[in-house]
């Protein structure tokens, strides 16, 4: 796929893989939706907050307005997102 799209150097390949319309990103999103199940939206919101620097349970819960204990526990124990959650 990279060669077919004229991406020959390492920098071009990385840019392609991380581009907004990359098929690699949409595939990853679909896999996460399948993995997280019907609560994928909540997991995505939590991961987005963590990526923006909000890593405390209280911080996350205040933004989302829900109890996130089970979600954070699963992210930590099953997906090894962070031991500090």
Secondary structure by P-SEA (a helix, b strand, c coil): cccccccccaaaaaaaaaccccaaaaaaaaaaaaaaccaaaaaaaaaaaaaaccccaaaaaaaacccaaaaaaaaaacccccccc
